[in-house]
Amino acid sequence: MWRFMSLHWPKLSAVGLLYCGLAAGLGYLTNLQLDAMHNQAKNQAITVQLSHSLNDLNP
């Protein structure tokens, strides 16, 4: 086991860094997607609210 680790640690650490980078990137993209969905829902709620306000002004 020790010999395997001593021979292959550069590859293993590179793969580990790659996986960490992929996980961080995926988390970042997921947060961007959630923010976009939240903003879309908020804008939709504002649009509905304005629509109701305009309907109240013009009976």
Distance bins in CASP14 RR format, pairs under 12 A and 6 or more apart:
PFRMAT RR
TARGET T0000
AUTHOR 0000-0000-0000
RMODE 2
METHOD distances of the structure
MODEL  1
1 7 0 0 0 0 0 1 0 0 0 0 0
1 8 0 0 0 0 0 1 0 0 0 0 0
2 8 0 0 0 0 0 1 0 0 0 0 0
2 9 0 0 0 0 0 1 0 0 0 0 0
3 9 0 0 0 0 0 1 0 0 0 0 0
4 11 0 0 0 0 0 1 0 0 0 0 0
4 12 0 0 0 0 1 0 0 0 0 0 0
5 11 0 0 0 0 0 1 0 0 0 0 0
5 12 1 0 0 1 0 0 0 0 0 0 0
5 13 0 0 0 0 0 1 0 0 0 0 0
6 12 0 0 0 0 0 1 0 0 0 0 0
8 14 0 0 0 0 0 1 0 0 0 0 0
8 15 0 0 0 0 1 0 0 0 0 0 0
9 15 0 0 0 0 0 1 0 0 0 0 0
9 16 0 0 0 0 0 1 0 0 0 0 0
10 16 0 0 0 0 0 1 0 0 0 0 0
10 17 0 0 0 0 0 1 0 0 0 0 0
11 17 0 0 0 0 0 1 0 0 0 0 0
11 18 0 0 0 0 0 1 0 0 0 0 0
12 18 0 0 0 0 0 1 0 0 0 0 0
12 19 0 0 0 0 0 1 0 0 0 0 0
13 19 0 0 0 0 0 1 0 0 0 0 0
13 20 0 0 0 0 0 1 0 0 0 0 0
14 20 0 0 0 0 0 1 0 0 0 0 0
14 21 0 0 0 0 0 1 0 0 0 0 0
15 21 0 0 0 0 0 1 0 0 0 0 0
15 22 0 0 0 0 0 1 0 0 0 0 0
16 22 0 0 0 0 1 0 0 0 0 0 0
16 23 0 0 0 0 1 0 0 0 0 0 0
16 24 0 0 0 0 0 1 0 0 0 0 0
17 23 0 0 0 0 0 1 0 0 0 0 0
17 24 0 0 0 0 0 1 0 0 0 0 0
18 24 0 0 0 0 0 1 0 0 0 0 0
18 25 0 0 0 0 0 1 0 0 0 0 0
19 25 0 0 0 0 0 1 0 0 0 0 0
19 26 0 0 0 0 0 1 0 0 0 0 0
20 26 0 0 0 0 0 1 0 0 0 0 0
20 27 0 0 0 0 0 1 0 0 0 0 0
21 27 0 0 0 0 1 0 0 0 0 0 0
21 28 0 0 0 0 1 0 0 0 0 0 0
21 29 0 0 0 0 0 1 0 0 0 0 0
22 28 0 0 0 0 0 1 0 0 0 0 0
22 29 0 0 0 0 0 1 0 0 0 0 0
23 29 0 0 0 0 0 1 0 0 0 0 0
23 30 0 0 0 0 0 1 0 0 0 0 0
24 30 0 0 0 0 0 1 0 0 0 0 0
24 31 0 0 0 0 0 1 0 0 0 0 0
25 31 0 0 0 0 1 0 0 0 0 0 0
25 32 0 0 0 0 1 0 0 0 0 0 0
25 33 0 0 0 0 0 1 0 0 0 0 0
26 32 0 0 0 0 0 1 0 0 0 0 0
26 33 0 0 0 0 0 1 0 0 0 0 0
27 33 0 0 0 0 1 0 0 0 0 0 0
27 34 0 0 0 0 1 0 0 0 0 0 0
27 35 0 0 0 0 0 1 0 0 0 0 0
28 34 0 0 0 0 0 1 0 0 0 0 0
28 35 0 0 0 0 0 1 0 0 0 0 0
29 35 0 0 0 0 0 1 0 0 0 0 0
29 36 0 0 0 0 0 1 0 0 0 0 0
30 36 0 0 0 0 0 1 0 0 0 0 0
30 37 0 0 0 0 0 1 0 0 0 0 0
31 37 0 0 0 0 0 1 0 0 0 0 0
31 38 0 0 0 0 0 1 0 0 0 0 0
32 38 0 0 0 0 0 1 0 0 0 0 0
32 39 0 0 0 0 0 1 0 0 0 0 0
33 39 0 0 0 0 0 1 0 0 0 0 0
33 40 0 0 0 0 0 1 0 0 0 0 0
34 40 0 0 0 0 0 1 0 0 0 0 0
34 41 0 0 0 0 0 1 0 0 0 0 0
35 41 0 0 0 0 0 1 0 0 0 0 0
35 42 0 0 0 0 0 1 0 0 0 0 0
36 42 0 0 0 0 0 1 0 0 0 0 0
36 43 0 0 0 0 0 1 0 0 0 0 0
37 43 0 0 0 0 0 1 0 0 0 0 0
37 44 0 0 0 0 0 1 0 0 0 0 0
38 44 0 0 0 0 0 1 0 0 0 0 0
38 45 0 0 0 0 0 1 0 0 0 0 0
39 45 0 0 0 0 0 1 0 0 0 0 0
39 46 0 0 0 0 0 1 0 0 0 0 0
40 46 0 0 0 0 0 1 0 0 0 0 0
40 47 0 0 0 0 0 1 0 0 0 0 0
41 47 0 0 0 0 0 1 0 0 0 0 0
41 48 0 0 0 0 0 1 0 0 0 0 0
42 48 0 0 0 0 0 1 0 0 0 0 0
42 49 0 0 0 0 0 1 0 0 0 0 0
43 49 0 0 0 0 0 1 0 0 0 0 0
43 50 0 0 0 0 0 1 0 0 0 0 0
44 50 0 0 0 0 0 1 0 0 0 0 0
44 51 0 0 0 0 0 1 0 0 0 0 0
45 51 0 0 0 0 0 1 0 0 0 0 0
45 52 0 0 0 0 0 1 0 0 0 0 0
46 52 0 0 0 0 0 1 0 0 0 0 0
46 53 0 0 0 0 0 1 0 0 0 0 0
47 53 0 0 0 0 0 1 0 0 0 0 0
47 54 0 0 0 0 0 1 0 0 0 0 0
48 54 0 0 0 0 0 1 0 0 0 0 0
48 55 0 0 0 0 0 1 0 0 0 0 0
49 55 0 0 0 0 0 1 0 0 0 0 0
49 56 0 0 0 0 0 1 0 0 0 0 0
50 56 0 0 0 0 0 1 0 0 0 0 0
50 57 0 0 0 0 0 1 0 0 0 0 0
51 57 0 0 0 0 0 1 0 0 0 0 0
51 58 0 0 0 0 0 1 0 0 0 0 0
52 58 0 0 0 0 0 1 0 0 0 0 0
END
